[in-house]
């Protein structure tokens, strides 16, 4: 069936930065068939959007869904102190809690216009059950696209690492479990947690496994000055240098945060094709700093946006990150450092590029029909003569419609397949159970 979304300002997000002020999007069989302005094509079903802005569905390149269970903790802590405060509660997470957390996080993200979520899950308590399948089931229930990962930690406190020994795993078991999950989920990402929680051996062998299986790689990197000091003390080099020594830097890798990069690091990322998940709200919440996004973009680095975990953001809203990315870039580099449309591109085409997904991120023919539809008749957009810039600058927003692969996930600002109040009730029970 051909569905036509008409009478809208359509932001295609292609290489030519095409926008149709009085435009339409035609979708068929879950993909975009065409976009345009003026005369409308034939369709089986036509929906008048009343002048709304249509963008590609937003793409979240870094999240920790389980962290919805532990919000507003360690409120004035830096990263290392915050982690140590939260590890005991995270050690109680099981499949039931993971499912409740994932439903909450994914529902929040969907209501912010996010159609695709990469979840970096690295906490696997003993006896916790199948945590990856628990969150994949939540995504299927809601209709959101989830890209799973198999994270890991094997460097406990007794070996000089940050996490408690009770939360680390045996490297051989991690690698075997990663390969098992890759057979079940072909889109799986191999994602050791960080240089301060994973041994050099597991980092190297994880990269070897990923490349043997044709999978992508992800980790945290250069988030704080404490991490840099840790790497200098333990490894005798800075975080990016350490990652290069391990053989990680390449076009199949993206790293979260990358706040503390110098000019040489940025250049090396550009040369190797290494990508970055920029998480501005989380970086501000933990006092980590502001990533050098403008220099990275100028160096050709692939950059997308991430919400990060809801214990270091407290709001699972990717559209808020669009505005935050714009503001922190300008705070760092002046009013011309980033435009509103460049910020929106980070959350759409940029995120798809980071995830190496050429089927997402724009409304071009043949790509997945992921549409975020934003009303323009609300109070916050009154007087805005540029609806796209107005949308970005007045964010965050609850999306009016979200379509994922041609299927409605949000309609009139409400979840189509689930009741958010019931999700919240289940989540409260799970959060209370793991509290400590």
C-alpha positions in Angstrom: 0.0 0.0 0.0 1.2 3.5 -0.9 0.9 6.0 2.0 1.3 9.7 1.2 2.2 12.2 3.9 1.3 15.6 2.4 1.2 19.3 3.2 4.4 19.4 5.2 7.9 21.0 5.4 10.0 18.0 4.4 13.7 17.9 5.5 15.2 15.1 3.3 18.7 15.3 4.8 20.4 14.2 1.6 23.8 15.4 0.4 22.2 18.4 -1.3 20.4 19.5 1.9 17.1 19.3 0.1 14.0 20.7 1.8 10.4 20.9 0.4 8.5 23.7 2.0 5.2 22.5 0.7 6.2 18.9 0.4 5.2 15.3 0.6 6.7 11.9 1.4 5.4 8.7 -0.3 6.2 5.4 1.4 5.5 1.9 0.2 6.4 -1.5 1.8 8.3 0.1 4.7 10.6 2.2 2.6 10.6 5.7 1.2 9.3 5.7 -2.4 9.7 9.4 -3.2 9.7 12.9 -1.7 8.9 16.1 -3.5 7.0 19.4 -3.6 4.1 20.5 -5.8 2.0 18.0 -7.6 1.3 14.9 -5.4 1.8 11.3 -6.7 -1.0 8.8 -6.6 -1.5 6.9 -3.4 -3.8 4.5 -1.6 -3.9 6.6 1.5 -3.3 10.4 2.0 -2.6 12.1 5.3 -2.7 15.9 5.5 0.0 17.0 8.0 -1.2 20.6 8.3 2.1 22.2 7.7 4.1 20.0 10.1 7.9 19.5 9.8 8.9 16.0 8.7 12.4 14.9 9.4 14.1 11.5 9.3 13.6 9.5 12.5 16.4 10.4 14.9 19.3 8.0 15.5 20.7 7.6 19.0 24.3 6.4 18.9 25.0 5.8 22.6 22.7 4.8 25.4 22.5 2.6 28.5 18.9 1.6 28.8 19.3 -0.2 32.2 20.3 3.1 33.8 16.7 4.4 33.9 16.5 2.3 37.1 19.0 4.6 38.9 18.2 8.2 38.1 19.2 11.3 40.1 21.9 9.5 42.1 25.3 10.9 43.0 24.1 14.3 41.9 27.4 16.3 42.4 29.8 13.5 41.5 32.5 13.3 38.8 32.4 10.2 36.5 34.5 7.8 38.6 32.7 8.7 41.9 29.4 8.4 40.2 30.2 5.0 38.8 31.4 3.7 42.2 28.2 5.0 43.8 26.0 3.2 41.2 27.8 -0.2 40.7 26.1 -1.8 43.7 22.6 -1.2 42.4 23.6 -2.2 38.9 24.9 -5.5 40.2 21.2 -6.4 41.0 19.9 -6.0 37.5 18.3 -9.1 36.0 16.3 -9.8 32.9 13.0 -8.6 34.4 14.5 -5.3 35.5 16.3 -4.9 32.2 13.0 -5.4 30.3 11.2 -2.7 32.5 14.2 -0.3 32.1 14.4 -0.8 28.3 10.7 -0.3 27.8 10.9 3.0 29.8 14.0 4.2 28.0 12.8 3.2 24.5 9.4 4.8 25.1 11.0 8.0 26.2 13.2 8.0 23.1 10.3 7.2 20.7 8.3 10.1 22.1 11.3 12.4 21.3 11.3 11.3 17.7 13.9 8.6 17.9 13.5 5.6 15.7 16.8 3.9 16.1 18.7 3.3 19.4 22.1 1.8 19.9 22.3 0.4 23.5 25.8 -0.1 25.0 25.1 -2.7 27.6 28.1 -3.8 29.6 26.8 -4.9 33.0 26.1 -8.7 33.2 25.6 -9.7 36.8 26.0 -13.5 37.5 22.6 -15.2 37.3 20.9 -12.2 35.8 19.5 -14.1 32.8 19.4 -13.1 29.1 19.7 -9.3 29.4 20.2 -8.6 25.7 17.0 -10.5 24.7 15.1 -8.7 27.5 15.8 -5.4 25.9 15.3 -6.6 22.3 11.9 -7.9 23.4 11.0 -4.5 24.7 12.0 -2.9 21.4 9.8 -5.3 19.5 6.8 -4.6 21.7 7.1 -0.8 21.1 8.1 -1.0 17.4 11.4 0.9 17.9 14.6 -0.3 16.1 17.2 -1.4 18.7 20.9 -2.1 17.8 22.2 -4.4 20.6 25.7 -4.8 21.9 27.7 -7.2 24.0 29.7 -5.0 26.3 32.1 -6.3 29.0 34.2 -5.5 32.0 37.0 -7.8 33.1 39.4 -5.3 35.0 38.2 -5.2 38.6 39.4 -3.2 41.6 41.9 -5.9 42.6 43.6 -5.6 39.3 43.7 -1.8 39.2 40.3 -1.3 37.4 37.3 0.7 38.6 34.4 -1.8 38.8 34.0 -4.1 41.8 35.4 -7.6 41.3 31.8 -9.0 41.6 30.8 -7.3 38.4 33.7 -8.3 36.1 33.7 -11.4 33.8 36.2 -13.9 32.5 37.6 -12.7 29.1 37.2 -16.2 27.5 33.5 -16.3 28.6 32.9 -12.8 27.3 34.3 -13.7 23.9 32.3 -16.9 23.7 29.1 -15.2 24.7 29.7 -12.4 22.2 30.1 -14.9 19.4 26.9 -16.7 20.5 24.9 -13.5 20.5 26.3 -12.5 17.1 24.8 -15.6 15.6 21.4 -14.6 17.0 21.6 -10.9 16.3 23.6 -10.1 13.1 23.6 -6.4 13.9 25.3 -6.9 17.3 28.1 -4.5 18.2 31.2 -5.6 20.1 31.5 -3.1 22.9 34.0 -3.5 25.8 33.2 -0.8 28.3 36.3 1.4 28.6 40.0 1.5 29.1 39.6 1.7 32.9 37.3 -1.4 33.2 38.6 -3.7 30.4 42.0 -5.3 30.1 44.3 -4.8 27.1 43.9 -8.5 26.3 40.1 -8.4 26.1 40.2 -5.1 24.2 42.6 -6.7 21.5 40.7 -10.0 21.3 37.3 -8.2 21.1 38.6 -6.3 18.1 39.9 -9.4 16.5 36.6 -11.2 17.1 34.6 -8.3 15.7 36.6 -8.1 12.5 36.6 -11.9 12.0 32.7 -11.8 12.2 32.3 -8.5 10.3 30.9 -6.6 13.3 31.4 -3.1 14.4 33.2 -1.9 17.6 32.3 0.6 20.3 33.7 1.8 23.6 33.8 4.9 25.9 36.9 7.1 25.4 38.4 10.3 26.6 35.4 11.3 28.6 37.1 13.0 31.6 40.4 14.3 32.7 40.5 11.5 35.3 40.4 9.0 32.5 43.4 10.6 30.9 45.3 10.6 34.1 44.4 7.0 34.7 45.6 5.9 31.2 48.9 7.9 31.7 49.5 6.2 35.0 48.6 2.7 34.0 49.5 2.6 30.3 52.0 5.4 29.9 50.0 7.1 27.2 46.8 9.1 26.6 43.5 7.4 25.8 43.6 7.8 22.0 47.2 6.6 21.9 46.3 3.6 24.0 43.4 2.7 21.7 45.7 2.9 18.7 48.3 0.7 20.3 45.5 -1.9 20.7 44.7 -1.8 17.0 41.3 -0.3 17.4 41.3 2.9 15.4 39.5 2.2 12.1 36.3 2.9 10.2 34.5 0.0 11.9 34.8 1.8 15.3 33.0 4.7 17.0 33.7 6.0 20.5 31.4 7.7 23.0 32.1 11.1 24.4 35.6 12.0 23.2 35.6 15.2 25.2 39.3 15.4 25.8 40.8 15.2 22.4 43.7 17.3 21.2 44.3 18.4 17.6 46.4 15.4 16.8 43.7 13.1 18.2 41.0 14.7 16.1 43.2 14.5 13.0 43.9 10.8 13.7 40.1 10.1 14.0 39.6 11.8 10.6 42.4 9.8 9.0 41.3 6.4 10.3 37.5 6.9 9.9 36.8 6.5 13.6 33.4 7.8 14.6 32.2 9.7 17.7 28.9 9.6 19.7 28.6 13.1 21.1 26.6 13.2 24.4 26.4 16.9 25.4 23.9 16.7 28.3 25.6 13.8 30.0 29.0 15.5 29.7 27.6 18.6 31.3 25.8 16.7 34.0 29.0 15.0 35.1 31.1 18.2 34.7 33.3 16.4 32.1 33.5 19.2 29.6 32.5 19.8 26.0 33.6 17.7 23.0 35.3 19.5 20.1 32.5 18.8 17.6 33.3 21.6 15.1 37.0 20.6 14.8 35.9 17.0 14.4 33.4 17.8 11.6 36.0 19.9 9.9 38.4 17.0 10.0 35.9 14.7 8.4 35.1 12.7 11.6 31.8 10.8 11.6 29.8 12.4 14.5 26.4 11.5 15.8 24.4 12.2 18.9 23.8 10.1 22.0 21.6 10.6 25.0 23.9 8.3 27.2 22.5 6.5 30.2 19.5 7.9 32.0 21.5 7.9 35.2 23.8 10.6 33.8 21.2 12.5 31.8 17.9 11.7 33.5 16.0 12.5 30.3 15.8 10.0 27.5 15.1 12.8 24.9 17.3 12.8 21.8 15.7 16.0 20.4 17.0 17.7 23.6 20.5 16.6 22.5 20.0 18.4 19.2 19.5 21.7 20.9 22.2 20.9 23.5 24.7 20.1 20.7 24.0 23.4 19.1 24.4 25.4 22.3 27.6 23.7 23.6 29.2 24.0 20.2 28.5 27.8 20.3 29.6 28.1 23.9 32.9 26.5 22.9 33.4 28.1 19.5 31.1 31.1 19.1 27.7 31.7 17.3 28.9 30.3 14.0 30.3 27.1 15.3 27.2 25.0 14.4 23.9 25.8 12.7 20.5 24.6 13.6 20.4 22.3 10.6 23.9 21.0 11.3 22.7 20.0 14.8 19.7 18.2 13.3 21.9 16.5 10.8 24.0 15.1 13.7 20.9 13.4 15.1 19.8 11.9 11.7 22.3 11.4 8.9 25.2 11.8 11.2 24.0 9.1 13.6 23.3 6.7 10.7 26.8 7.2 9.4 28.3 6.6 12.8 26.3 3.3 13.0 27.3 2.4 9.4 23.7 2.2 8.4 23.2 3.4 4.8 19.4 2.5 5.1 18.7 5.2 7.7 19.2 8.8 8.4 17.5 10.5 5.4 14.3 10.4 3.5 15.8 9.3 0.2 14.1 6.7 -2.1 14.9 3.2 -1.0 15.7 4.0 2.6 13.7 2.9 5.6 10.5 4.8 6.0 11.5 6.3 9.4 9.6 9.6 9.8 9.4 12.0 12.7 6.5 14.5 12.3 6.6 17.6 14.3 3.6 20.0 14.7 4.3 23.6 14.1 1.1 25.1 15.5 2.2 25.1 19.2 3.0 28.1 21.4 6.8 27.5 21.2 6.9 28.0 17.4 4.6 31.0 17.2 6.5 33.7 15.3 9.2 31.5 13.9 9.6 32.2 10.2 12.0 29.3 9.7 10.2 26.2 11.0 13.3 24.0 11.0 15.5 26.4 13.0 12.5 27.2 15.2 12.0 23.5 16.0 15.7 23.1 17.0 16.0 26.3 19.0 12.7 25.8 20.9 13.3 22.1 21.7 12.8 19.7 23.3 9.5 18.5 21.9 7.2 15.5 22.1 6.9 14.2 18.6 3.4 14.2 17.1 4.0 11.1 14.9 6.8 8.6 14.6 6.8 6.1 11.8 9.4 3.3 11.9 9.9 1.2 8.7 6.4 2.3 7.6 4.7 1.4 10.9 3.2 3.9 13.3 5.0 3.9 16.7 3.7 7.3 18.0 0.5 9.0 16.9 -0.9 12.3 18.2 1.9 12.3 20.8 1.0 8.9 22.3 2.6 5.5 22.0 0.6 3.3 19.6 1.5 -0.1 20.9 1.8 0.5 24.7 0.5 2.5 27.5 3.2 4.8 29.0 1.5 4.9 32.3 1.6 1.1 32.6 5.3 1.2 31.5 6.0 3.7 34.3 4.2 1.5 36.9 6.2 -1.6 35.9 9.4 0.5 36.0 8.8 1.8 39.5 8.4 -1.8 40.8 11.7 -2.8 39.1 13.6 0.2 40.3 12.4 -0.4 43.9 13.5 -4.0 43.7 17.1 -3.3 42.8 17.5 -0.2 45.0 20.2 -0.3 47.6 
